[in-house]
């Protein structure tokens, strides 16, 4: 009689081995970890910590490799980590009012996840500012740039580059018509890694004004630049007033230049603000953080021209009526621009 006990034992052993291997693989599989960084101001408003770099270090070397994560504009970031114990550390302190905040927080990753790591005032290490540093006033240009830069985008069309800016929470971008003229596809870049497809909503070649749209769900929480209460015979700026331009000239991204109003005309503002190729379509901003015009041309000799913002009002009103009936643009980010630039003849 044949003995079947040995094959059965071998089969059972193989099954146990397979189950054990599966359990080990499941335990070591990457778990989704979400990092949320935000601070609460004295008025209880929650402010995200955008574009902040954090280092993630395993507490035991064998637990995994060190990693780096950078938060998005909404103060969030995510990545996959093997189960284990880690610490998350800020690469640089965050200036918040008269204090500097940094984080060195332990956390544990357990399968199946996801695991959320919240960084806030409660678990921050608070450092006092150096003596005298907190009393140093920030310039208007610094305040304007830090407040509004995320509302400004680089507009890329077929063979042209300009600037645009958010003027409506539904994703409407204001720019010059000549920036998008003759093109059928458009990209709105907040930075090299956050590039969204845009669609044309309405344009006016006579006034050199155009409205594009992006899907705002892709970048929630972005600021919108308020438009000045401008009128043909009642300008909101006058000769000698300080003004600021944010744009992407000469293949740069989001730089600010400052100057003064030289002359106010019915449809235009002449100033000495430095405007170059790529600035077209960007906002001319008053000291009150309102857009008073759309930057249009620069002579390169301290003379720049800006379309006054009242000329955009009819086009913007038409765009607001049309956008609800149009298909929403894609919320999927386009491929990031490579950090390494290669020679054209490579």
C-alpha positions in Angstrom: 0.0 0.0 0.0 1.3 3.4 -1.0 2.1 5.9 1.8 0.4 9.3 1.1 1.5 10.9 4.4 4.8 12.3 3.2 3.4 14.2 0.1 0.6 15.6 2.3 3.1 16.9 4.8 5.3 18.4 2.1 2.2 20.1 0.6 1.2 21.5 4.0 4.8 22.8 4.6 4.8 24.5 1.2 1.4 26.2 1.9 2.7 27.5 5.3 5.9 28.8 3.6 3.8 30.6 1.0 1.5 32.1 3.5 4.5 33.3 5.6 6.2 34.8 2.6 3.0 36.6 1.7 2.6 38.0 5.2 6.2 39.2 5.2 5.8 40.8 1.8 2.5 42.5 2.9 4.2 43.8 6.1 7.1 45.3 4.1 4.9 46.8 1.3 4.9 50.6 1.1 2.2 52.4 3.1 0.8 55.7 1.9 1.9 58.5 4.3 0.2 61.9 4.2 1.9 64.9 5.7 -0.2 67.9 6.6 1.6 71.1 7.7 -0.4 74.1 8.9 -0.2 76.8 11.6 -3.0 78.6 13.4 -2.7 82.4 13.6 -3.9 84.5 16.6 -7.2 85.1 14.9 -7.7 81.3 14.7 -7.3 81.2 10.9 -5.5 78.1 9.6 -2.6 78.9 7.3 -1.0 76.0 5.4 2.8 75.7 5.2 3.5 75.6 1.4 6.7 74.5 -0.4 8.4 73.4 2.8 11.0 70.7 2.7 11.0 67.9 5.3 13.4 65.1 6.0 12.0 61.7 7.0 14.5 59.5 8.9 14.0 55.9 10.1 14.6 55.5 13.8 16.3 52.2 13.1 18.6 52.0 10.1 17.2 48.7 9.0 13.6 50.0 9.0 14.0 51.9 5.7 15.8 54.6 3.9 15.8 58.3 4.6 13.5 60.3 2.3 12.6 63.9 1.5 9.1 65.3 1.0 8.1 68.9 0.0 4.6 70.2 0.7 2.4 71.5 -2.0 0.7 74.9 -2.1 -1.9 73.5 0.3 0.7 72.4 2.8 0.3 68.7 2.1 2.5 66.0 0.7 2.4 62.2 0.4 4.7 59.3 -0.2 5.1 55.6 0.3 7.1 54.3 3.3 7.8 50.8 4.6 6.2 50.0 8.0 8.4 51.1 10.9 9.2 54.1 13.2 10.4 57.4 11.7 11.0 61.0 12.6 10.0 63.9 10.4 12.2 67.0 10.6 11.9 70.4 8.9 15.0 71.2 6.8 14.7 74.9 7.7 12.5 76.8 10.2 9.3 78.5 9.1 9.0 82.2 10.0 5.6 82.9 11.5 5.1 86.4 12.9 7.8 87.1 15.5 8.6 83.4 15.9 10.3 80.6 13.9 8.8 77.2 13.9 10.5 73.9 13.2 9.4 70.2 13.6 11.1 67.1 14.8 8.2 64.7 15.3 8.3 60.9 15.7 5.6 58.8 14.0 4.9 55.2 13.2 3.9 53.6 9.9 1.6 50.6 10.2 0.0 48.6 7.4 -2.4 48.9 5.6 -2.5 52.7 6.1 -2.9 55.4 5.1 -1.0 57.2 7.9 -1.5 60.9 8.4 1.2 63.0 10.1 -0.1 66.4 11.2 2.4 69.2 11.9 1.1 72.3 13.6 1.8 74.8 16.4 1.0 72.0 19.0 4.0 69.8 18.0 6.4 72.5 16.7 9.6 73.6 18.3 9.3 77.4 18.7 12.4 79.6 18.4 12.5 83.2 19.3 13.6 85.6 16.5 17.0 87.2 16.9 17.0 90.4 18.8 15.8 93.2 16.5 14.8 90.9 13.7 11.1 90.9 14.5 11.0 94.7 14.5 12.4 95.0 11.0 9.5 96.0 8.8 8.9 94.1 5.5 8.8 96.2 2.4 5.5 96.5 0.4 7.2 94.6 -2.4 8.0 91.7 -0.1 4.5 91.6 1.4 2.8 91.8 -2.0 5.0 89.1 -3.6 4.6 86.7 -0.7 0.8 87.2 -0.6 0.0 87.1 -4.3 2.7 85.1 -6.1 0.7 81.9 -6.0 -2.1 83.7 -7.9 0.3 84.4 -10.8 1.0 81.8 -13.5 3.3 81.5 -16.6 1.1 81.1 -19.7 2.6 78.9 -22.4 1.0 78.8 -25.8 2.1 77.6 -29.2 5.4 79.4 -29.7 4.8 82.1 -27.1 5.1 82.7 -23.3 3.5 85.3 -21.1 1.9 85.8 -17.7 -1.6 85.5 -16.3 -3.3 85.8 -13.0 -6.2 84.4 -11.1 -9.2 86.7 -10.8 -12.0 84.3 -9.9 -12.3 81.3 -7.7 -13.7 79.3 -10.6 -10.2 79.2 -12.1 -10.5 82.3 -14.5 -7.1 83.7 -15.5 -6.7 87.2 -16.9 -4.0 87.8 -19.5 -3.3 89.7 -22.8 -4.9 88.6 -26.0 -1.6 88.8 -27.9 -0.1 86.2 -25.5 -2.6 83.5 -26.7 -3.3 84.8 -30.2 -3.2 82.1 -32.9 -2.9 79.2 -30.4 -5.3 76.4 -29.6 -3.5 74.8 -26.6 -2.4 76.5 -23.4 -0.6 75.7 -20.2 -0.7 77.5 -16.9 2.4 76.9 -14.8 2.5 77.7 -11.1 6.0 76.3 -11.0 8.0 73.6 -12.9 6.1 70.8 -11.1 2.6 72.2 -11.1 1.5 72.8 -14.7 -2.1 72.6 -15.7 -3.9 72.6 -19.1 -5.9 75.8 -19.7 -8.8 76.6 -22.1 -9.7 79.8 -23.8 -13.0 81.2 -22.5 -13.2 84.6 -24.2 -10.9 87.2 -25.8 -11.0 90.7 -27.1 -8.3 91.6 -29.6 -9.3 95.3 -29.6 -8.7 95.7 -25.9 -5.9 93.1 -25.9 -7.6 91.2 -23.1 -8.2 87.4 -22.8 -9.6 85.0 -20.2 -8.4 81.5 -19.8 -9.6 78.9 -17.3 -8.0 76.1 -15.3 -9.7 73.5 -13.1 -9.4 75.0 -9.6 -9.9 71.6 -7.9 -6.3 70.7 -8.9 -4.9 73.6 -6.7 -7.4 74.3 -3.9 -6.8 77.3 -1.7 -5.0 79.5 -4.2 -5.3 83.3 -3.7 -7.3 85.4 -6.1 -6.1 88.9 -7.0 -8.7 91.5 -6.3 -9.4 93.9 -9.2 -9.3 97.7 -8.4 -12.6 99.6 -8.7 -11.3 101.3 -11.8 -13.4 103.5 -14.1 -12.4 105.4 -17.3 -12.5 108.8 -15.7 -11.7 107.8 -12.2 -8.4 105.9 -11.9 -7.4 104.2 -8.6 -3.8 105.3 -9.0 -2.2 108.6 -9.9 1.2 109.9 -11.0 3.9 109.2 -8.4 2.1 106.2 -6.8 4.2 103.1 -6.1 3.2 100.0 -8.2 4.5 96.5 -8.6 4.6 93.9 -11.4 4.8 90.1 -11.0 5.6 88.1 -14.1 7.8 85.7 -16.0 10.1 87.7 -18.2 12.9 86.2 -20.4 12.1 82.6 -19.3 12.3 83.4 -15.6 9.4 82.4 -13.3 7.6 84.8 -11.1 9.8 87.8 -10.3 8.7 91.1 -8.9 9.7 94.5 -10.1 8.7 97.9 -8.7 8.4 101.5 -9.9 6.1 104.5 -9.9 3.2 105.6 -12.1 4.5 108.1 -14.6 1.2 108.9 -16.4 -2.4 107.8 -16.2 -4.4 107.8 -19.5 -8.0 106.8 -20.1 -7.1 103.3 -21.2 -3.5 102.9 -20.1 -1.0 103.4 -17.3 2.6 104.5 -18.2 5.2 103.7 -15.6 8.9 103.0 -15.1 8.3 99.4 -13.9 10.7 97.0 -15.7 8.6 95.0 -18.1 10.2 92.6 -20.6 9.2 89.8 -22.9 7.2 87.3 -20.9 5.7 89.9 -18.5 2.8 90.5 -20.9 -0.5 89.6 -19.3 0.7 89.9 -15.7 -0.8 92.1 -13.1 0.2 95.7 -12.3 -0.5 95.8 -8.5 -1.1 98.8 -6.3 0.2 99.2 -2.7 -3.3 98.1 -1.7 -2.6 94.7 -3.3 -5.2 95.3 -6.1 -4.6 94.8 -9.8 -4.9 98.1 -11.5 -3.9 96.9 -14.9 -2.6 94.2 -17.2 1.1 94.7 -18.2 1.4 94.9 -22.0 4.7 96.3 -23.2 8.0 97.6 -22.2 10.2 100.0 -24.1 13.4 99.1 -22.2 14.1 102.7 -21.4 12.1 103.1 -18.2 8.8 103.4 -20.1 6.2 100.6 -19.8 2.6 100.4 -20.8 -0.3 98.7 -19.0 -3.9 98.2 -20.0 -6.1 99.7 -17.3 -8.1 97.1 -15.5 -11.5 98.6 -16.3 -11.0 97.5 -19.9 -11.1 93.9 -18.7 -14.4 94.2 -16.9 -16.7 93.5 -19.9 -14.6 90.5 -21.0 -14.5 89.1 -17.4 -18.3 89.5 -17.1 -18.8 87.6 -20.3 -16.4 84.8 -19.2 -18.3 84.4 -15.9 -21.5 83.8 -17.9 -19.9 81.3 -20.3 -17.7 79.2 -17.9 -20.6 77.4 -16.3 -21.7 76.0 -19.7 -18.2 74.9 -20.8 -16.6 71.5 -20.1 -14.3 71.7 -17.1 -10.6 71.7 -18.0 -8.6 68.7 -17.0 -7.4 68.7 -13.3 -4.5 66.4 -14.2 -1.0 68.0 -13.9 1.1 68.0 -17.1 4.6 66.5 -17.0 7.1 68.5 -14.9 9.8 70.5 -16.6 13.2 68.8 -16.2 15.5 70.5 -13.8 18.5 69.7 -16.1 18.7 71.9 -19.2 20.4 70.2 -22.2 22.1 72.1 -25.0 20.0 72.5 -28.1 22.5 70.6 -30.2 22.9 67.7 -27.8 
